[in-house]
Amino acid sequence: MSLVNRLPPRHGGDPQSVPLAPDGLAMMDLATGVNPWSWPVSPPPAHCYQVLPYPCPELRSAAAAYYGVAAETILATAGSQPVIQILPTVLESGRVLLAEVAYEEHRYRWSRAGHALEYFSDYSREHIARRIIAGQIRYLLIISPNNPTGDVVSAADVRYWRSLLPSDGVVVIDQAFADAMPSSDLRVLAAEAGIVLLRSVGKFFGLPGLRLGFVIAEPYLLAELNASLGPWTVCGSAQWLGRQALLDRSWHVDMQAQLLRVSEAQGALLERMFAPYFDKLIVTPLFITMVLPLLHGDELQQRCFERGVSVRVYRGVDTAFVRWGLAQDQEMLAERLSGICLRGLAA
C-alpha cells in the first residue's frame, strides 16, 4: 500500500483546515458541493429520541418510492460513508478499478481493506472495458456524476462493463450527486446481479449533518452489509426527517430547477472572470469545476481564501480540479472575486 493510500483523505468544509477570512469577513464555504438551500427542517417529535432507532418501514417505503425501486432492494444507512467503509471488507480481495480523480474515501477504504487498486482517467465505454480486461479487474468503482469531473455513465455502459467482470465481480456506483441531475439516475439497474448503487440525502437536500443515505443492491448483499453495520445505525430523528424530505415532491421539482438556474449563472460568472486562466469549466447542478495546471490550482485556492472564499482542490498527476460549490449569495461572490489578484495564473 502506498503512503498516499495510507493517509486519511482531507475533506472540504472542515472549519479547522480553512484559514480565517480577511478583515473579519465570514468565509464563504464553497468547498463542500452541498445544496445551500436546505430542505426546510421541522423539529422531530420526542419519540425519535426516546426509543431505540430500529429500521422504520415508513422510511423504507418512502425511499423505495423516491428512488423507484422495490423496498426489498434498499437499505437505509447513516449516509454513504458507512457503506464506502464496510463494503470493501465484506467483499473478497481482488483488483479494483476506479477513477484517478474522485472522492478520495473510495480509494482510501478499498486500499485499507487489502484490495489492489488501478486507476482510469477516461470514462469512455471502450477505455474502461480495455482496462477491465487488461487488469483482470474484479471490482469496478464508478462515481456518476463524478465529483469533481462531472462525468456520467449510462446504464448500458454499466451493464457492458459488468459483463466483462468475473461472475463474482461487482460494479459499485456512487450517485451522491444524482438527485440534482435526473438524467444521470441509474435506478434501472437496481438489484441487478453484481451492481450496487449508493445514494445520499446530504447533497441535494442540503442536510449533510442528517447522516442519511441508502444502498440499493441484491437482498443477499444488503443482508451482509446490514450485519456488518450492526443495529441502530440510523438515528430516529434522521429516519423521521428523511421520510418527510423524500415525500416532499413539489420541493424536489422546484429545487432541481433552482439549482440548474443558479449553477448556470455562477458558471457564467466564473467564465467571465477566469476564462483566460483555466483549460476547462465543468458546470453541474451542485458544483462547478475549473480545470487548470496543478500549481495554478493551489495558487488560485490561496487567492480565493484571501478574498473570503473557500474552494476545494482535487489533484491529478499534473492537473488541478478546483471545485466550487454554489454560493447562496451570488452578488457577494461576484464582489469578493472582483478583487482577486489573477497575475501569474495563466493556464
N, C-alpha and C positions, 0 to 999 in steps of 0.2 A: 504494500500500500504506500502510495507516495505521501510526502509530507503534506501536500496540498489537500489530499483527501482525508487526512487525519484531523485537520483543523476544522472546528465547527464554523459554519457559514456566519457571516455578519449580515444582519437583515436591515432593510430600510425602516425608518421610523423609530429606531431606538433612540430615545432622547439623550441617553448618556454618550452616544457616539457622534452627536451633531453639535458643532460649535454654537456658541451664543450668537444671535443676530446682532448686527451693529446698532449703536445709538438707541439701545433699549427697545428695538422693534421685536415683535413676536415673530419667530421663524415660521415661514410658510412651509408646511410639511407636504412636499410633493414626492416623497420618496417611497410611498407605500403602494400606490396604484389602487387604493381603496376609494370607493364612491364617497365623495364628501357630503352628499345629500342623503343621509341615512334614512332608512325606513323609520317612521315615527314610532318610537318605543313607548308603550304604556306600562305602568307598574304591574308586574305579575302578582297573582293572588298569593296569599300567605302560604297556602298548602304546598306551593312549589318548594318551599324551604323546610316544611315540617315532616315530610315523608321521604324515604329513600327514592331516588330517581330511577325507578325501573323503566324500561322502554315503554314509551307512550304509543299505543296503537293509533291514536288520532294523528300524531305527528307522522307516523309511518304512512298513513293513508294520504295525508296532505302532501307529503314528499313524493309519493308514488304518482299522484295526480299532477303535481307540478312538473316532474321530470318525464311524465308519460311512460312509466314503466310499471311492471307488476310488483305488488307490495313484497312478495317473497324474494325479490331480487335486490332489495335495498336495505342498507344498514346505516343507522344514524351513528355518527362519531363526533368527538369533540374537535371539529374542524378536520381538514385533510391531513394535518400534520401527524396524528397518531397512526394513520394508515401508511403514510410515507415511511414512518419509522418501523412499523411492525411487519408490513408485507415482505420486505426483503429477508426477514428472519423466518417467515413462515414457508417461503419457497426454498427448494433445494438450491445449492450453489450452482452457478452457471455463468455464462458470458452474457453481459448486459450491454445493449447499445442504446445510447441516449445522446441528446443534443449537447454540443460543446458549450454553448452559451444558453443557460436556462436557470430556473430556480435551483439554487445550489444544494438544497436539502436532499434532493433525489440522489445526486452524485455522492454526497456525504454518507447517506444511510445505506445505499447499496454497497458502497465500499466498506463501511464498517461491518456489514454483515458477511463479508468474505467473498463477495462476487467479483469477477474480473470485468473491468469496465473498458468499453470502447466508445468513441465519440463520432458523431457526424455533424457537419455544418450545413448540409444541403438537404432540405426537406422534400426534395423531389422523389416521386414514386420509385424510379429505377435506381437512383443513387442509394437509397436506403435498402432496396432489395439486394443490390450488389454487396452492400456491407453486411447484411444478414448472412448471405451465403458464404462470402469470403471469411467472415469472422466466426462462423459456426455459432451464431447467436441463439441463445435460449430465451432471453427476455428482452423485449423492446419497450423502452420508456419514451412516450410521446407527450409533449405538453401542447395543447391546442385549445385556444390560441396560446402560442408560446410567449412566455414572459422572459426576455423583453423584446424578442424579434417580431412578434405578431404573426408568425407562421401558423397556418391552419391546415388540417388534413381532412380528407374525405373518408366516409365510411367505406367506400370501395377500395381505397388505398390501404386502410387498416386491415380489411379482410384479406387483401392480397398479401400483405406483409405477414399476417398471422399464418397464412397457408405455407409460408416459407420456413416458419419455425418448426422445431420438433413437436411431436404430438403432445408433450407435456409443457410446451412453451407458453408464454403469457405476454400479451400486449397490455401495458398499463397506460392509460390516457388520463392525464391531469387536465381537467376542464374548469379550473378555478375561475377563469375569466369568461366562460362561455355564456353566462346569463345575459350579459350586455350585448352579445353578438349572436342572436338566434341562428344565423346561417352556419355557425360553427358547431352547433349542438349535434352530438353523436349518440343520442338516445336510441336510435335504431339498432345500435349494437348491444343494447342491454341484455345481459345474461347469455350472450353468445359464448361458445366454448373458448376458453383461453383469453377472454377480454375483460379487463377491469376498468371501470370509469370512476374517477374521483370528482366529486362536486363539492363546492364550498358556498356557504351562505355569507361569509365575511365580505368578499369583494363587492359584489353587485348590490347587496343590501346595505353596505356601509357599516357592518356590525362585526368587525374582526374580533372584538372583545367578547362576543357572544360565545365563541368557540363551538360552532356547529357546522357539520359537513355531512356528506353521505358517500358511501361506496356502493357502487352498483356492479354486481357480479353474479356468477352462478351461486346458487344457495349453499353448495358444499363449501365453497371458498369463504363465503360470508360467515359460515359457522366456525371455520378455522380462525378467521380474524376476530370474531366475537369472543371466542375462547381465550385468545391471546390478549385481547384488550381488557378483559375482565368485566366485572359488574359495575353498574352505576357510572358509566363513562361520560354520559351527557347530563349535566345538572338539570334540575327540574325547571328552573327559570328559562334556560335555553330551549328546552323542549316546548314549553308553553309559548314563548315568544316566537320561536321558529315556526310553529304551526300557524300562528296569526300572519306572519310575514309571507309564508308560502301561499296562503289563501287569498292574499290581497291582490287580485289580478289587475284591477284598474291601476294600482300603483306600479306594477311591473311594466305595463304598457307605457304609461306616462314617463317612467324613469328611463326606459330604453330610448325613447325619443329625445329626452332631455340630454342624456349622456352623449348621444350621437351629435346633437346640435352643439354642445359645449366643446366636445373634443375636436370637432371640425374647426370651430372658431379659435381654439387655443393652438391647434396645428397651424392655422393661417398666421397667427401671431408669431409663433416661433419661426415659421418660414420667412416672414418679413425681416425678423431681427437677425437670424443666424444663417440665412441661405448661403453666403459665401464661405461658411466655416464648417459645414458638415457634408458628408458624402451622400447621405440618405436620411429622409424623415419618414417614420412609420407611424401612422395615426390609427389607433384603435379606440373603441368607445370608453375604455377605462384608463388608458395610458398612451403616451406618445414617446417614441424612442428616436433619439438622434444618434446616427452612426458616424463616427469620426475616428481619426487616429488615436491610439491608446493614450499617448502623453497629453494630447489636447483634451481628451475626455476628463482626465483627472484635473487638469487646469481649469476647465470650464466649471466643474463641480465646485472648486475652491472659490472661483469668482462669483458663483451663484450664492454660496454661503455668505460672502462678503456683502451681498445685497439682500440678505434675509430670506433666501430661497433655498430649500433643501431638496436636492435631486439625487437619484441613485445611479451609480455607475456599475455596469456589468463589464467584465474584462474578458476579451478573447485573446488570441495569441498576440495580435498586433493591432486590434481594433477595440474601441470603447463603444459601449451601447449606453448612452445617457438616457435614463428613463424618467419621464416627467409624469407624475400623476396629475389629475385635473385640479385646477385651482377653483375654489368656491367663489373667489372674488377675482374675476378676470382683469378688471381695471387695476387692482392693486398689483397683480402680477406684471402687467404691462408697465406700470410706473416703476416698479423695482428693477425690472430688466432694462429699462431705458437708460439707467445709469451704469450698466455693466461695462467693464473695460474689455473690448474684443481684440485688442492688439496682440498679435502673436498666436492667434487661434486658427489661422488659415489651414484648411484641410489639405 
